[in-house]
Every structure is written in C-alpha cells, then in structure tokens.
Amino acid sequence: MKTHSREILIYYNSESSSDRKILAYAQSTGQVIKSYCHTKAPSTRTSWQTILTSLDLHPKQLMNKAHPYYQANIRGKEFDEEGWLSVIKKNPQLIKAPIAMKGKRAVLCHTPSDIYRL
C-alpha cells in the first residue's frame, strides 16, 4: 500500500463515535484526508501487514481486548502472526483506535491530537 506524502489515510470504525471525532478533527487540519471505514471496505492481509509494519506493532497489540467479541471468542487463544492477521481482516471492529498513515509512517490515534505525530 502506497500513500502520498501530502495526504493522510485514515482507517476507522464508522460505528464508533470516538473514531468519527478523530476523523472530523483530522479533516479540520486542512490537509488532504482520505478516509476508509474498515468495516465497509475491508483491507487485504497484505495491507494489514504493511500497516502493522509502519506502526511497528504485533497484530495482537492492535486489538481492543475489552470488546465483547474478543472476550467471548479470542481471549486466551494464541495465534501466529498469520492467524492474528486473519482475525483482524475478518473482525476489523476489534481494532482499538483509528489508524492514520502518511507516506511510510503510521500512527494509532487514541486521541485527536495524535494526528499531529505524523
């Protein structure tokens, strides 16, 4: 996945009010923003691998462990990296915060001001 150095890509959950607030904050910065709701336009395994490499995170670190689906179906299970990528691809609602990418850098946006770390 290639991003332009002047635009910010944001992967977010449109069903989450905090994710929508972070997207609105990013759009108010005046930069070119391309947003992708990961529940409506799921990414490929390769895209997720690229995102995780840019974030320098293991797939499990991207998960919201308090989510009811995680608690009921995933908690206590161990997967290899490919297995975690499959979990993310099939259950993007488990991602704990929006992901912003600019060029080769990526940030997990827990707060709206995290967008400035790009």
Stockholm file with secondary structure:
# STOCKHOLM 1.0

chainA/1-118         MKTHSREILIYYNSESSSDRKILAYAQSTGQVIKSYCHTKAPSTRTSWQTILTSLDLHPKQLMNKAHPYYQANIRGKEFDEEGWLSVIKKNPQLIKAPIAMKGKRAVLCHTPSDIYRL
#=GR chainA/1-118 SS CCCCTTEEEEEECTTCHHHHHHHHHHHTTSSEEEEEETTTSCCCHHHHHHHHHHHTCCGGGGBCTTSHHIIIIITTCCCCHHHHHHHHHHCGGGBCSCEEEETTEEEECSSGGGGGGC
#=GC SS_cons         CCCCTTEEEEEECTTCHHHHHHHHHHHTTSSEEEEEETTTSCCCHHHHHHHHHHHTCCGGGGBCTTSHHIIIIITTCCCCHHHHHHHHHHCGGGBCSCEEEETTEEEECSSGGGGGGC
//
